[in-house]
Structures are given as structure tokens and as C-alpha cells.
């Protein structure tokens, strides 16, 4: 049944409905794939085969009776180890967290998946508290890229990206505070969506505040639309949730892009140096959208790089994470995290509010931009995956991960929906991603444009060498 690991969630559910195979078959195949590749890529911090097979057996019984529990009944799913999942610890990549405890609560997105019959196969790796754009931590080590295990998976949802890329379940839940579903998805050749802030409820609240989103990491846009139908349901524990969705994310997915006004910004007005192979692949994706009937205008959004404001908000959040820790606990932290926490602790309340003002102005500018453009298209990243175990590419001159992610973190500041779609590979066979950004609340439009690229063949690249 190894071919089952190549199927999307939509295809698995269709197969269950037709009786071609069962959830037990699919879950066994996903578990076997995860076990095979784990030594090479380190995507999981914990596997739960016995519980997963028990859930799969229950799901198979429901399908035999013609009574599926929900939209993803029997689909293998993994969860980033920042989100609460009852029955086991959420260790957040940190040696400062004790595994002992009740661990009897699900995060909202996990609870919605459970209600719809998803089968949880394991917890995926994250850097400590999700603080950076690559995935390595003192607790769980380095997560590697399945296209080249000497390279990084990206982060902070690196384990989730790798799990989906290698076929260890077609769906994974990630979090994104500055690009953390889009960065690893682009490096690992899969799809990811950072929804509009509040569209997927989050509890407990992130210490990084309203920068942090929860989003689907999947094989393609159709799977993400299916997953959004499930996880976007309201949850009273999140005071900032947006409430129930009026329309289906799947309806209209095949509507295409004809007539959409798309702004193409290859380098944010020359602010970003983009590798030629990345620039060429992204331009081909844009040309595909134009060929499908979109009106494409090469233009740039009206903003300068807001990295200092982002650092103030992000590093302050990091300082808040460790505020309660003893000196002995702080010695256990990732050294880079200790550095940014120290910097964050030096900011004043006025510094923080000044960063909020920058954020508000950026949001205003992007709101105005989207009165004339339905979507903004950029590279997801200006580079492809670099060496594993490093926060920044060797010789890049960057100090922090934000130096090489200029296309992703601005849209956490503005809380807009943003997706990444594979659009090719570079000369070394490493995946390249194109980013599609929509106005706030235009998640369905972003998914529709992404699905158009998949239908045109742009989003489908060769599987990783480990698959």
C-alpha cells in the first residue's frame, strides 16, 4: 500500500467512500513512511502508532457503515509540537518544559480535526518555541530537507513540511509568526497557507501576540481548502477569532483567475536580491496566471522593509516566553534564542507602541493597495534551502533569520492571507516557491489562485529523493 502515501487527503477520502482502501491501509502506510525516513530527516518528535491505528480502525468501521464522522475521517494528520494535543506533552522544542502532566486539552484546530475524524500519527519538530525560520532545537536536534539532507527544512514548521513532503500523512497543522508555514513549505516543495489572522482560532494565545497564525500544510491547495473547512470553526477560548465562515472554501475553488487583478512584485521594488533561478521560476508562474486570464501588472506595494518594527514585536514576545524562567533554565535555551530574548527585554513600552504604529501604517498601505489589486504575487523566499543547522546562509552577512525572509514576515504584521505554491526547482533540484497574498479575509481568493496553478501543472514538482 506504499502508493497510498502519494495520495492527497481529497483522494484518500474519495477512496474510502468508494471502498477502494480503508483508513487502516492509509494510516499504516503513513506510519511506515514516517518510520523509514525519520532517521534521515528528523521530522517527528513523537510518533503514536498504536493510538493512530486504533483511531483508524474506528474510522474504517464508520466508513463501512456509510457514516463518516466528518470531512477528514480517517485521514492521517500530524501536528506541530507547539499546539496542544491531549494525551501527550507539547514540548515546544525546549529542554525547559517537563513532559509530566495531565496534557488533557486540544488546541482549537486540533479539536476541530478530531471532531472530523482525523487520525493523529505524531507530533512534528519545531525550533525552540518556534522562534526562528529554520528547524533545529536543543531538545530535538536538526530537521533536514528531504530533497537534500545536508540542507535545512526551513522553519519553524519544518517537521510538518517534511512530513507532508515525504508522504507521512497528507495534512499537517503548522503555525506562522513570520513565515513559519510558508518558509519550510517553499524549501520542501509543498503547499501552505497562512490564513487571515483569527480565521483559525488559537489557544493558548501565542506570546508573539497577533503575529502568530495557525495554518494548513498540505500536498496542494485543494487539500488546504478541505482542511480550512474543518479548522476554521469558531472556538470560545480565542477572544480574537473571526467567528464562523459564511461560505465554503471549497466552493468556487475551480473558478479560475480570469479577470483578477494581480500585482507582480519580483523584488519589492528592488529592496530584495533574488537568486536568478528563483526569479525565473516565479516569473513563469506569474505568466501562467496571465495565460489563465488574470490581469497582471508588474508593480510594488507601497512600503519599505519593516524589519525593525517586526524585531521589536517578535523579540519582545520571545522575552515574554522566558520571563518566568530561572537562570538555570535559561542556560538550557538555544543560544540564538537567548540573544533575541535579551534584546527583547531591553525594549520599552514606547518602543513597542512605536512598532505597533509602523504595523498599523503598513496595514493601511496594504489595505489601500488591495483596492486596485486583488492579489499580490512575489517569490516566497529569495533563495533555496541552505545548509542545515544554521540560522542564516553561510556568507550571507545576515545576522538573524529575518534577513533572508523579506517576503514573508511583512504579511504577519498586516495579518493578510498568504500562501506558497511550488513553482519549480533550481539547478541543484531544490524547490522554489511563489507566494500569493490576498487582502484580509480574501483567503478563498488566494486558495483559488493557488489551485489554478496546480491545475495548470505549475504546482506539481518531482517528489523528494527520500519519497
WOGI-V435491 format. One record per pair of residues at least 12 apart in sequence whose ideal C-beta (glycine too) atoms are under 10 Angstrom apart, sorted by the first residue. I is the first residue (numbers start at 1). GAP is how many residues later the second one is. Records with the same first field share a line. If there is no record, write none. Layout:
I: GAP / GAP
//
This chain:
1: 20 / 21 / 23 / 24 / 25 / 26 / 27 / 28 / 29 / 31
2: 27 / 30 / 31 / 34 / 165 / 465
3: 18 / 26 / 164
4: 16 / 17 / 21 / 22 / 23 / 24 / 25 / 26 / 28 / 29 / 72 / 163 / 166
5: 21 / 24 / 25 / 26 / 27 / 28 / 29 / 31 / 71 / 161 / 162 / 163 / 164 / 165 / 458 / 462
6: 23 / 27 / 161 / 164 / 213 / 457 / 461
7: 14 / 19 / 22 / 68 / 160 / 163 / 212
8: 67 / 162 / 163 / 210 / 211 / 212 / 214 / 215 / 218
9: 17 / 62 / 63 / 65 / 66 / 67 / 68 / 109 / 160 / 161 / 162 / 207 / 209 / 210 / 211 / 213 / 214 / 215 / 217 / 218
10: 61 / 62 / 65 / 160 / 208 / 209 / 210 / 212 / 213 / 215 / 216 / 240
11: 15 / 159 / 208 / 211 / 212
12: 13 / 14 / 15 / 18 / 60 / 61 / 62 / 63 / 64 / 157 / 158 / 159 / 211
13: 13 / 50 / 55 / 58 / 59 / 60 / 61 / 62 / 104 / 213
15: 48 / 59
16: 43 / 44 / 46 / 47 / 48 / 52 / 57 / 58 / 59
17: 46 / 49 / 51 / 56
19: 44 / 45
21: 39 / 53
22: 34 / 35 / 37 / 38 / 39 / 41 / 42 / 52
23: 29 / 30 / 32 / 33 / 34 / 35 / 36 / 37 / 38 / 39 / 40 / 45 / 50 / 51 / 52 / 53 / 94 / 96
24: 28 / 29 / 31 / 32 / 33 / 34 / 35 / 36 / 37 / 50 / 95
25: 31 / 35 / 49
26: 30 / 33 / 34 / 48 / 49 / 50 / 93 / 143 / 144
27: 22 / 25 / 26 / 27 / 28 / 29 / 30 / 32 / 33 / 47 / 48 / 49 / 50 / 92 / 93 / 94 / 142
28: 21 / 24 / 25 / 28 / 48
29: 47 / 138 / 139 / 140
30: 19 / 22 / 26 / 45 / 46 / 47 / 48 / 89 / 91 / 92 / 133 / 136 / 137 / 138 / 139 / 140
31: 16 / 17 / 18 / 21 / 22 / 25 / 45 / 88 / 90 / 91 / 137 / 138
32: 17 / 135 / 136
33: 43 / 88 / 130 / 133 / 134 / 135 / 136 / 433 / 434
34: 13 / 15 / 18 / 42 / 44 / 87 / 88 / 90 / 128 / 129 / 132 / 133 / 134 / 135
35: 12 / 14 / 133
36: 130 / 131 / 132 / 430 / 431
37: 107 / 109 / 112 / 125 / 126 / 128 / 129 / 130 / 131 / 427 / 429 / 430
38: 84 / 124 / 125 / 128 / 130
40: 104 / 106 / 109 / 122 / 126 / 425 / 426
41: 84 / 101 / 102 / 103 / 104 / 105 / 108 / 112 / 117 / 118 / 121 / 122 / 124 / 125 / 127 / 147 / 347 / 423 / 425
42: 82 / 83 / 93 / 94 / 98 / 99 / 100 / 101 / 102 / 107 / 111 / 116 / 117 / 120 / 346
43: 35 / 79 / 81 / 82 / 92 / 100 / 101 / 103 / 110 / 115 / 116 / 117 / 118 / 119 / 120 / 121 / 122 / 123 / 125 / 129 / 145
44: 34 / 37 / 77 / 78 / 79 / 80 / 81 / 96 / 99 / 115 / 116 / 118 / 119 / 124
45: 35 / 36 / 43 / 44 / 45 / 46 / 47 / 48 / 77 / 78 / 79 / 80 / 81 / 92 / 94 / 95 / 96 / 98 / 114
46: 35 / 39 / 42 / 43 / 44 / 45 / 53 / 75 / 76 / 77 / 78 / 79 / 94
47: 31 / 74 / 75 / 76 / 121
48: 30 / 37 / 39 / 40 / 71 / 72 / 73 / 74 / 75
49: 72 / 73
51: 36 / 37 / 68 / 69 / 70 / 71
52: 24 / 25 / 67 / 68 / 69 / 70 / 117
53: 66 / 68
54: 65
55: 18 / 19 / 21 / 59 / 62 / 63 / 64 / 65 / 66
56: 18 / 19 / 20 / 61 / 63 / 65
57: 17 / 62
58: 15 / 16 / 59 / 61
59: 13 / 14 / 15 / 16 / 58 / 59 / 60
60: 13 / 14
62: 12 / 55
63: 54
68: 48 / 49
69: 45 / 46 / 47 / 48 / 49
70: 42 / 43 / 44 / 45 / 46 / 47 / 48 / 159 / 160
71: 41 / 42 / 44 / 45 / 46 / 47 / 155 / 156 / 158 / 159 / 179
72: 40 / 41 / 43 / 44 / 45 / 46 / 47 / 98 / 99 / 151 / 154 / 155 / 157 / 158 / 159
73: 43 / 44 / 45 / 46
74: 43 / 44 / 45
75: 38 / 41 / 42 / 43 / 44 / 94 / 95 / 96 / 148 / 151 / 152 / 155
76: 42 / 43 / 44 / 45 / 46 / 87 / 91 / 92 / 93 / 94 / 95 / 96
77: 33 / 36 / 37 / 39 / 41 / 42 / 43 / 44 / 45 / 83 / 86 / 92 / 93 / 94 / 95 / 96 / 139 / 150 / 153
78: 42 / 43 / 44 / 45 / 46 / 81 / 82 / 84 / 85 / 86 / 90 / 91 / 92 / 93 / 94 / 95 / 96 / 139
79: 27 / 28 / 30 / 31 / 34 / 39 / 41 / 42 / 43 / 44 / 45 / 80 / 81 / 84 / 92 / 93 / 94 / 95
80: 12 / 13 / 27 / 43 / 44 / 45 / 46 / 50 / 55 / 76 / 77 / 78 / 79 / 80 / 81 / 83 / 92 / 93 / 94 / 95 / 100 / 101 / 134 / 137
81: 12 / 13 / 41 / 42 / 43 / 44 / 45 / 49 / 56 / 58 / 59 / 76 / 78 / 79
82: 25 / 41 / 42 / 44 / 45 / 47 / 48 / 74 / 75 / 91 / 92 / 93 / 95 / 98 / 120 / 124 / 130 / 132
83: 23 / 24 / 25 / 26 / 27 / 40 / 41 / 43 / 90 / 91 / 92 / 119 / 120 / 121 / 131
84: 19 / 20 / 21 / 22 / 23 / 24 / 25 / 26 / 27 / 119 / 120
85: 18 / 20 / 21 / 22 / 24 / 25 / 26 / 28 / 29 / 35 / 37 / 38 / 88
86: 16 / 17 / 18 / 19 / 20 / 21 / 24 / 25 / 28 / 34
87: 15 / 16 / 17 / 19 / 33
88: 13 / 15 / 32 / 34 / 35
89: 12 / 13 / 14 / 34
90: 13 / 15 / 17 / 20 / 33 / 36 / 114
91: 32 / 35 / 37 / 46 / 48 / 49
92: 34 / 35 / 36 / 37 / 38 / 39 / 45 / 47 / 48 / 229
93: 32 / 33 / 34 / 35 / 36 / 37 / 38 / 42 / 43 / 44 / 45 / 46 / 47 / 48 / 50 / 62 / 63 / 66 / 241 / 244
94: 32 / 33 / 34 / 35 / 37 / 43 / 44 / 45 / 46 / 227 / 228 / 231 / 235 / 238 / 239 / 240 / 243
95: 33 / 42 / 43 / 44 / 45 / 234 / 236 / 237 / 238 / 239
96: 32 / 33 / 42 / 43 / 225 / 226 / 228 / 229 / 230 / 232 / 233 / 234 / 235 / 236 / 237
97: 31 / 32 / 42 / 232 / 235
105: 98 / 99 / 132
106: 14 / 97 / 129
107: 66 / 68 / 93 / 94 / 95 / 96 / 97 / 107 / 124 / 128 / 130 / 131
108: 92 / 93 / 94 / 95 / 106 / 123 / 124 / 125 / 126 / 127 / 128 / 129 / 130 / 133
109: 64 / 65 / 66 / 91 / 92 / 93 / 94 / 105 / 106 / 107 / 118 / 121 / 122 / 123 / 124 / 126
110: 63 / 104 / 121
111: 90 / 92 / 120 / 122 / 124 / 126
112: 61 / 88 / 89 / 115 / 117 / 118 / 119 / 120 / 121 / 122 / 123
113: 58 / 60 / 114 / 117 / 118
114: 116
115: 115 / 118
116: 110 / 111 / 113 / 114 / 115 / 117
117: 113
118: 51 / 53 / 55 / 109 / 112 / 113
119: 50 / 52
120: 49 / 53
121: 42 / 47 / 48 / 51
122: 37 / 41 / 46 / 47 / 50
123: 17 / 36 / 37
124: 16 / 19 / 33 / 34 / 35 / 36 / 37 / 38 / 39 / 40 / 44 / 45 / 48 / 49 / 50 / 93
125: 12 / 14 / 15 / 16 / 17 / 18 / 28 / 30 / 31 / 32 / 33 / 34 / 35 / 36 / 37 / 38
126: 13 / 14 / 17 / 29 / 30 / 31 / 32 / 33 / 34 / 48 / 49 / 54
127: 12 / 13 / 15 / 16 / 28 / 29 / 30 / 31 / 53 / 207 / 209 / 210 / 264 / 274
128: 12 / 28 / 190 / 193 / 194 / 204 / 205 / 206 / 208 / 209 / 210
129: 27 / 77 / 78 / 79 / 188 / 189 / 192 / 193 / 204 / 205 / 208 / 212
130: 25 / 26 / 27 / 44 / 45 / 46 / 47 / 48 / 50 / 76 / 77 / 78 / 82 / 188 / 191
131: 24 / 25 / 46 / 47 / 49 / 76 / 77 / 183 / 184 / 186 / 187 / 190 / 202 / 203 / 205 / 206 / 209 / 210 / 260 / 270
132: 23 / 24 / 46 / 48 / 51 / 182 / 186 / 202 / 204 / 205 / 208 / 259 / 260 / 268 / 269 / 270 / 273
133: 19 / 21 / 22 / 23 / 25 / 44 / 45 / 46 / 47 / 49 / 50 / 51 / 54 / 248 / 258 / 259 / 267 / 268 / 269 / 270 / 271 / 272 / 275 / 276
134: 18 / 19 / 20 / 21 / 22 / 24 / 49 / 50 / 53 / 202 / 251 / 252 / 253 / 254 / 255 / 256 / 257 / 258 / 267 / 270
135: 17 / 18 / 19 / 20 / 21 / 22 / 23 / 24 / 25 / 26 / 27 / 45 / 48 / 49 / 52 / 253 / 254
136: 16 / 17 / 19 / 22 / 198 / 200 / 252 / 253 / 254 / 255
137: 18 / 19 / 196 / 197 / 200
138: 194 / 195 / 196 / 197 / 199
139: 193 / 195
140: 19
141: 248
142: 16 / 246 / 247 / 248
143: 12 / 13 / 14 / 15 / 16 / 17 / 18 / 19 / 20 / 41 / 45 / 245 / 246
144: 14 / 18 / 241 / 244 / 245 / 322
145: 13 / 16 / 17 / 20 / 39 / 42 / 43 / 44 / 239 / 240 / 241 / 242 / 243 / 285 / 286 / 319 / 320 / 321
146: 15 / 16 / 17 / 18 / 19 / 20 / 21 / 41 / 42 / 43 / 285 / 317 / 318 / 319 / 320 / 321
147: 15 / 18 / 40 / 41 / 42 / 237 / 238 / 278 / 281 / 282 / 283 / 284 / 314 / 315 / 316 / 317 / 318 / 319 / 320
148: 236 / 237 / 239 / 240 / 280 / 281 / 282 / 316 / 317 / 318
149: 239 / 315 / 316 / 317
150: 235 / 236 / 237 / 238 / 239
151: 36 / 37 / 233 / 234 / 235 / 236 / 237 / 238 / 277 / 279
152: 31 / 32 / 35 / 36 / 233 / 234 / 235 / 236 / 237 / 238 / 239 / 241
153: 12 / 30 / 31 / 32 / 34 / 35 / 232 / 235
154: 25 / 26 / 27 / 28 / 29 / 30 / 31 / 32 / 33 / 34 / 226 / 227 / 230 / 231 / 232 / 247 / 251 / 279
155: 19 / 24 / 25 / 26 / 28 / 29 / 32 / 236 / 246
156: 18 / 19 / 20 / 21 / 22 / 23 / 24 / 25 / 27 / 28 / 245
157: 15 / 16 / 17 / 18 / 19 / 22 / 23 / 24 / 25 / 26 / 27 / 28 / 31 / 35 / 58 / 60
158: 16 / 22 / 25 / 26 / 27 / 29 / 30 / 230
159: 13 / 15 / 25 / 58
160: 12 / 13 / 14 / 15 / 20 / 21 / 24 / 25 / 28 / 30 / 32 / 55 / 56 / 57 / 58
161: 13 / 19 / 20 / 21 / 22 / 23 / 24 / 25 / 26 / 27 / 28 / 29 / 30 / 31 / 56
162: 22 / 25 / 26 / 28 / 55 / 302 / 304
163: 25 / 27 / 54
164: 20 / 21 / 24 / 25 / 26 / 27 / 28 / 52 / 53 / 54 / 55 / 59
165: 19 / 20 / 22 / 23 / 24 / 25 / 52 / 54 / 257 / 266 / 298 / 299 / 301 / 302
166: 22 / 24 / 297 / 298 / 299 / 300 / 301
167: 52 / 296 / 297 / 299 / 300
168: 299
169: 49 / 50
170: 20 / 47 / 48 / 49 / 50 / 53 / 56 / 57
171: 45 / 46 / 47 / 48 / 52 / 53 / 55 / 56 / 59 / 60
172: 13 / 18 / 20 / 43 / 44 / 45 / 46 / 55
173: 27 / 41 / 42 / 43 / 44 / 54 / 58
174: 18 / 19 / 20 / 39 / 40 / 41 / 42 / 43
175: 19 / 25 / 27 / 31 / 33 / 37 / 38 / 39 / 40
176: 16 / 17 / 18 / 19 / 21 / 35 / 36 / 37 / 38 / 39 / 41 / 232 / 233 / 235 / 236 / 242
177: 17 / 29 / 30 / 31 / 32 / 33 / 34 / 35 / 36 / 133 / 136 / 137 / 140 / 231 / 232 / 235
178: 16 / 30 / 33 / 34 / 132 / 133 / 135 / 136 / 223 / 224 / 227 / 230 / 231 / 232 / 233 / 234 / 235
179: 13 / 15 / 201 / 202 / 222 / 223 / 226 / 227 / 228 / 229 / 230 / 231 / 232 / 233 / 239 / 241 / 256
180: 12 / 14 / 32 / 33 / 35 / 37 / 225 / 228 / 229 / 232
181: 12 / 13 / 14 / 32 / 33 / 34 / 35 / 36 / 227 / 237 / 238 / 239
182: 12 / 33 / 35 / 198 / 199 / 223 / 225 / 226 / 227 / 229 / 230 / 236 / 237 / 238 / 251 / 253
183: 197 / 198 / 202 / 218 / 221 / 222 / 224 / 225 / 226 / 237 / 250
184: 33 / 201 / 236 / 249
185: 30 / 31 / 32 / 33 / 195 / 234 / 235 / 236 / 237 / 246 / 248
186: 92 / 193 / 194 / 195 / 197 / 198 / 199 / 219 / 221 / 222 / 234 / 235 / 236 / 237 / 244 / 245 / 246 / 247 / 248 / 249
187: 193 / 194 / 196 / 197 / 198 / 199 / 233 / 243 / 244 / 245 / 246
188: 29 / 197 / 234 / 242 / 243 / 245 / 276
189: 30 / 196 / 233 / 234 / 235 / 236 / 240 / 241 / 242 / 243 / 244 / 270 / 271 / 272 / 273 / 274 / 275 / 278
190: 27 / 28 / 29 / 30 / 33 / 34 / 230 / 231 / 232 / 241 / 243 / 269 / 271 / 274
191: 25 / 26 / 27 / 28 / 29 / 30 / 31 / 32 / 33 / 228 / 229 / 230 / 231 / 242 / 256 / 259 / 260 / 262 / 263 / 268
192: 23 / 24 / 25 / 26 / 32 / 188 / 226 / 227 / 228 / 229 / 241 / 258
193: 20 / 22 / 23 / 24 / 25 / 28 / 31 / 32 / 34 / 35 / 56 / 224 / 225 / 226 / 227 / 228 / 243 / 250 / 253 / 254 / 257
194: 18 / 19 / 20 / 21 / 22 / 214 / 217 / 218 / 221 / 222 / 223 / 224 / 225 / 226 / 241 / 243 / 249 / 252
195: 18 / 19 / 20 / 21 / 29 / 33 / 36 / 37 / 47 / 54 / 220 / 221 / 222 / 223 / 224 / 243 / 246 / 248 / 251 / 252
196: 17 / 36 / 46 / 218 / 219 / 220 / 221 / 222 / 242 / 243 / 244 / 245 / 246 / 247 / 250
197: 13 / 14 / 15 / 16 / 17 / 43 / 44 / 45 / 215 / 217 / 218 / 219 / 220 / 243
198: 12 / 15 / 34 / 40 / 41 / 42 / 43 / 44 / 45 / 217 / 242 / 243
199: 14 / 15 / 16 / 29 / 32 / 33 / 42 / 43 / 44 / 46 / 50 / 216 / 218 / 241 / 242 / 244
200: 13 / 14 / 15 / 16 / 27 / 28 / 30 / 31 / 32 / 33 / 35 / 38 / 41 / 42 / 243
201: 13 / 30 / 31 / 32 / 33 / 34 / 35 / 36 / 37 / 38 / 39 / 40 / 41 / 42
202: 12 / 33 / 35 / 36 / 38 / 39
203: 32 / 33 / 34 / 35 / 36 / 38
204: 33 / 34
205: 32 / 33 / 34 / 35
206: 111 / 114 / 115
207: 109 / 110 / 111 / 112 / 113 / 114 / 115 / 116
208: 105 / 106 / 107 / 108 / 109 / 110 / 112 / 113 / 204
209: 31 / 104 / 105 / 107 / 108 / 111 / 143 / 147
210: 30 / 103 / 149 / 202 / 203 / 205
211: 99 / 102 / 103 / 106 / 148 / 198 / 201 / 202 / 204
212: 102 / 105 / 200
213: 198 / 199 / 202 / 204 / 205
214: 17 / 18 / 24
215: 12 / 13 / 16 / 202 / 203 / 204 / 228
216: 12 / 14 / 15 / 16 / 203 / 231
217: 203
219: 235 / 240 / 241
220: 201 / 202 / 230 / 231 / 233 / 234 / 235 / 239 / 240
221: 28 / 32 / 198 / 200 / 215 / 225 / 226 / 227 / 228 / 229 / 230 / 231 / 232 / 233 / 234 / 238
222: 27 / 28 / 31 / 32 / 225 / 228 / 229 / 232 / 233
223: 231
224: 25 / 29 / 195 / 219 / 222 / 223 / 226 / 227
225: 23 / 24 / 25 / 26 / 27 / 28 / 218 / 219 / 222 / 223 / 225 / 226
226: 23 / 24 / 27
227: 22
228: 17 / 20 / 21 / 22 / 215 / 216 / 219
229: 16 / 19 / 20 / 21 / 22
230: 19
232: 12 / 13 / 17 / 211
233: 12
242: 198 / 199
245: 196 / 198 / 199
247: 197
248: 196
249: 194 / 195 / 198 / 199
250: 194 / 197 / 201
251: 193
252: 192 / 193 / 195 / 196 / 199
253: 191 / 194 / 195 / 197 / 198 / 199 / 201 / 202
254: 194 / 197 / 198 / 201
255: 189 / 190 / 193 / 194 / 196 / 197
256: 33 / 36 / 37 / 38 / 192 / 193 / 195 / 196 / 199 / 200
257: 31 / 32 / 33 / 34 / 35 / 36 / 37 / 38 / 39 / 117 / 118 / 179 / 188 / 191 / 192 / 193 / 194 / 195 / 196 / 199
258: 34 / 35 / 36 / 37 / 194
259: 34 / 35 / 36 / 115
260: 29 / 32 / 33 / 34 / 35 / 36 / 113 / 114 / 115 / 185 / 188 / 189 / 192
261: 33 / 34 / 35 / 36 / 109 / 111 / 112 / 113 / 114
262: 24 / 27 / 28 / 32 / 33 / 34 / 35 / 36 / 37 / 111 / 112 / 113 / 114 / 115 / 174 / 187
263: 32 / 33 / 34 / 35 / 36 / 37 / 38 / 106 / 107 / 109 / 110 / 111 / 112 / 113 / 114 / 115 / 174
264: 18 / 19 / 21 / 22 / 23 / 25 / 26 / 30 / 32 / 33 / 34 / 35 / 36 / 109 / 111 / 112 / 113 / 114 / 170
265: 21 / 32 / 33 / 34 / 35 / 36 / 108 / 111 / 112 / 113 / 114 / 142 / 170 / 172
266: 12 / 13 / 16 / 17 / 20 / 32 / 34 / 111 / 112 / 113 / 116
267: 12 / 33 / 111 / 112 / 115 / 139 / 140
268: 32 / 33 / 35 / 36 / 37 / 108 / 110 / 111 / 114 / 138 / 139 / 142
269: 30 / 31 / 32 / 33 / 34 / 35 / 36
270: 30
271: 29 / 32 / 33 / 34 / 135 / 136
272: 33 / 106 / 107 / 109 / 110 / 132 / 134 / 135
273: 109 / 110 / 133
274: 104 / 105 / 107 / 108 / 109 / 132 / 133
275: 104 / 106 / 107 / 108 / 109 / 151 / 152 / 157
276: 150 / 151
277: 106 / 107 / 147 / 148 / 149 / 150 / 151 / 153 / 155
278: 101 / 102 / 103 / 104 / 105 / 106 / 145 / 146 / 148 / 152 / 154 / 155 / 156
279: 100 / 103 / 153
280: 143 / 144 / 146 / 152
281: 98 / 103 / 141 / 142 / 143 / 144 / 145 / 150 / 151 / 152 / 153 / 177 / 180
282: 95 / 96 / 97 / 98 / 100 / 141 / 142 / 150 / 151 / 152 / 153
283: 15 / 94 / 96 / 140 / 151
284: 139 / 140 / 148 / 150 / 174
285: 92 / 94 / 136 / 137 / 138 / 139 / 147 / 148 / 149 / 150 / 151 / 168 / 171 / 173 / 174
286: 12 / 91 / 92 / 137 / 148 / 167 / 172
287: 171
288: 135 / 146 / 164 / 165 / 168 / 169 / 170 / 171
289: 86 / 88 / 145 / 147 / 160 / 163 / 164 / 167 / 169
291: 165
292: 157 / 160 / 161 / 163 / 164 / 166
293: 159
294: 80 / 81 / 83 / 155 / 158
295: 78 / 79
296: 77 / 79 / 81
297: 75 / 76
298: 79
299: 70 / 73 / 74 / 77
300: 69 / 76 / 78
301: 61 / 64 / 65 / 67 / 68 / 69 / 72 / 75 / 77 / 109 / 110 / 113 / 136
302: 60 / 62 / 63 / 64 / 66 / 67
303: 55 / 58 / 59 / 60 / 61 / 62 / 63 / 66 / 107 / 110 / 111
304: 54 / 58
305: 97 / 101 / 104 / 105
306: 49 / 52 / 53 / 55 / 56 / 100 / 103 / 104 / 107 / 108
307: 93 / 95 / 96 / 98 / 99 / 102 / 103
308: 43 / 46 / 47 / 50 / 94
309: 42 / 43 / 45 / 46 / 47 / 48 / 49 / 50 / 52 / 53 / 101 / 104
310: 45 / 48 / 49 / 52 / 92 / 95 / 99 / 100 / 102 / 103
311: 29 / 32 / 33 / 36 / 44 / 89 / 91 / 98
312: 31 / 32 / 35 / 36 / 39 / 40 / 41 / 42 / 43 / 44 / 46 / 47
313: 31 / 34 / 38 / 39 / 42 / 43 / 45 / 46 / 96 / 99 / 100
314: 26 / 29 / 30 / 41 / 86 / 88 / 95 / 98 / 99
315: 24 / 25 / 26 / 27 / 28 / 29 / 30 / 31 / 32 / 85
316: 24 / 25 / 27 / 28 / 29 / 30 / 31 / 32 / 33 / 35 / 36 / 39
317: 23 / 24 / 27
318: 15 / 18 / 19 / 20 / 21 / 22 / 23 / 24 / 25 / 26 / 27
319: 21 / 22 / 23 / 24 / 25 / 26 / 27 / 28
320: 21 / 24 / 25
321: 12 / 16 / 20 / 23
322: 15 / 16 / 19 / 20 / 22 / 23
323: 18 / 21 / 22
325: 16
330: 12
334: 57
336: 55 / 56 / 63 / 64 / 65
339: 60 / 61
340: 60 / 61
343: 57
355: 58
356: 57
358: 55
359: 51 / 53 / 54 / 55 / 56
360: 53 / 54
361: 52
362: 48 / 49 / 51 / 52
363: 50 / 51 / 52 / 53 / 77
364: 50
365: 49
366: 44 / 45 / 47 / 48 / 49 / 50 / 71 / 73 / 74
367: 47 / 49 / 72 / 73
369: 45 / 68 / 70
370: 44 / 46 / 67 / 68 / 69 / 70 / 72
371: 68
373: 64 / 65 / 66
374: 64 / 65 / 68 / 71 / 72 / 75
375: 42 / 61 / 62 / 63 / 64 / 67 / 70 / 71 / 73 / 74 / 75
376: 31 / 35 / 40 / 42 / 59 / 60 / 61 / 62 / 63
377: 44 / 57 / 58 / 59 / 60 / 72
378: 28 / 29 / 30 / 32 / 33 / 40 / 55 / 56 / 57 / 58 / 59
379: 27 / 28 / 29 / 41 / 44 / 53 / 54 / 55 / 56
380: 25 / 27 / 28 / 38 / 39 / 40 / 41 / 42 / 43 / 51 / 52 / 53 / 54 / 55 / 56
381: 23 / 24 / 25 / 26 / 27 / 39 / 51 / 52 / 54
382: 22 / 23 / 24 / 25
383: 13 / 21 / 22 / 43 / 47 / 49
384: 41 / 42 / 43 / 44 / 45 / 46 / 47 / 48 / 49
385: 41 / 43 / 45 / 46
386: 18 / 44
391: 12 / 13
392: 12
407: 13 / 26 / 28 / 30
408: 12 / 25 / 27 / 29
410: 27
411: 24 / 26 / 27
414: 23 / 25 / 26
415: 25 / 26
416: 21 / 22 / 23 / 24 / 25 / 26 / 27 / 30
417: 19 / 20 / 21 / 22 / 23 / 24 / 25 / 26 / 27 / 28 / 29 / 30
418: 17 / 18 / 19 / 20 / 25 / 28
419: 14 / 15 / 16 / 17 / 18 / 19 / 24 / 27 / 28 / 30 / 31 / 32 / 34
420: 12 / 13 / 14 / 15 / 16 / 30 / 39
421: 12 / 13 / 14 / 15 / 25 / 28 / 29 / 30 / 31 / 32 / 33 / 37 / 38 / 39
422: 12 / 31 / 32 / 36 / 37 / 38 / 39 / 40
423: 12 / 30 / 35 / 36 / 38
424: 34 / 35 / 37
425: 36 / 37
429: 32 / 33 / 35 / 36
431: 30 / 31 / 33
432: 29
433: 26
434: 16 / 19 / 24 / 25
435: 15
436: 12 / 13 / 14 / 16 / 17
//
